[in-house]
């Protein structure tokens, strides 16, 4: 049975963002997700894709904003410790702001909106860790404040979860989160090469 998206029903634009006319929001590329209890499935490939995305964005002159989640001292999200720092492959360059958040939506309770507004673009490109959590909720937050999100699938990753009904594989969660974005909140592209 064919399905239609809420975006289509509402007549929302399906054109992916152009990097030159966007703000790139890199969400939680922290060491947290590369080892230990929070290690994500496929994080290496996603990090490679994120590094390519970041290089393309910088070359296009896009505004780049890095996001980190601070869970407090002694947690896997301790930004004061090596575990909570941004992975060196996608480390901020001089002048690229780092926004610290404590909830999944990076716009909530932070100055991310100020950085996006200062760039002067409605379009935002979003990628990061984890797809089903902070990537999804940041895309939703961007949409709800009137921005036009494009999420880069290959540069995002997640982990499997257990429910009372059984385990949900990481790939299924990843695809489900992207489907939710695509249904209403934004456009999903496979990789950075899909963006001009």
N, C-alpha and C positions, 0 to 999 in steps of 0.2 A: 504494500500500500504506500503510495507516495506521500511524503510529508512536506509541509511548508514551514518556514521559520516565522517566528514572531517579527523578525526584522523585515522579512518580505511583506508580511501582512500590514506592517506599519509604514512601508515605503522607505525604509532606512537604506542609506547608501551601502553597497556591498564592495566598494572599491578599496583595496588595501591602501594603507598609508604610504606616502613617499617619505623616505628617511630624511631628505633635505628639508621637509616641511613638517617635521614631527619632533616631539621630545621622546627620547628613548628612556624607558624606565626599567632598570635591571633590578629584579626583586630577589633579595636574599641569597645571593650566590656565596653563601658562607661556608666555611670549612665544616660546619655543623653537619652538612648533608653529604659529605664525602667519606665519612668514617663513623664507626660506632653505632649507637642505638638509632640514630636518625639517617643512616646512609641510604641514599636513594638508589633505586634501580635505574641504571642507564645514565648516572650523573656524568660520567666521563664524556660520553657522546654529546650530551646536552651542553656541557661546559665548552667543548670544542665549537659547537654551533653558536654559543653565546659569544665566544671570542671573535668568531667571524662576524657576527652581527655587530658587535661593538666596533670592530675595525671599519666596517662599512659605514656605520653611523658617524664615526669621527671623520672619515674621509668625505662624507656628504655634508659635514658641518652641522650635524644635528646637535641639539642640546642633550646632554646625557646626565641622568640622575640615578645614583645608586641608592638602593634601599637595604637596610639591615634590620633584623628583628632582635631586640634586646630582651632576653628572658631573665636577666639578672645574674649576679655573681654565682658561680658554681654550677650553672646550668649549661646544657649544650649550646645555648644561645647567648653566652656571656661575651659581649662585644669587647670587653676589656682583656679577654684571653685569646690565644691563638685560635682556639676552636670556633669562636664566634666572628672571626675576621673574614673579610671578603677574600675569596680565593685569588691568588696572585695572577692567574690567567686573565682575570677580568677586573683587576684592581683599578681604582679611580686614578685618572690623570689629574695633574694640577688644574684646579679650577672646576672640576666636576664635583658637585655637592653630594654628600652622603646624608640621607634622611634616616633617622632612627625611629622605628615604630615599635609598638607593643601588641598590636592586633593585626589580623590578616589583611584588612584594607589599609594600604599604605597612605591613603589620603586622610584617614581618621586620626585626628589629634596630632597631626604633623604639619610641616610647612611645604609638603609636596605640591599642593595646589598653587602656592606662590611661585615655585620654580616653573611649573607648567605654564602658568599664566604669564610669567615674565618672558618666556620664550616666544609667546605670541602665536602659538599654533593650537588649533583645536585637536589635531591628531596626536595620539600618543601610541608608541610601539612598546609593548610589554612582553617580557619573558623572564623566566626565573624558576625558583624552587619555592614551594611545591605547586604543581599545576592545579591540583584540586583544592588548594587552600589559598595561599597569598596571591598567586597569579590570578585565579578566578575572582577573588574578592576585590583585588585592585582594579581589574578590568570592570567589574560591576561599579566600583566607586567612581572610576573615570566616567563611565557612561551616565551615571546618575547626576554627575555635576556638569554634564553637557559636553564632555570630550568625546572623541571618536577613537576607541581603542582598536588596535590591531595586535593580535597575540601571535608570537612566533612559536609554533609547536615544537620544532626540533631543538630549540634552545631552552625547553622547559622539561621538567621531570618530576616524578613523585615516587611513592613507595606503596607496597600492598597494605591493605587494611583488613582487619578481621571484624566481622559483624556477627550477630546472633544467628544469621542465616548462612554463614560461611565466609571464606576468605574472598576478598575482591582483589584480583591481580593488579599490579601497578599500571600495566598497559591499559586495562579497562578503566581504571580511575582517570588516567591521563586523557584518554579519548572522551570519556564522559564529561570531564570538566571543559574540554575544548568544545564539545557539542553544546554545552550550556552557554558558553560565550557566544558561539556562532548563532544560537537560537535568538538571542536578543542583544547582548551587551556589546558585541563587536565583530570584527572580521578575524578569521583565523587563517594564517598562511603556513605552509609546510616548513619553510626555512627562510633565512635572510635573503637568499637569491630570488625569492618571490617579491621582494621589495625593490622599487627603483630608487 
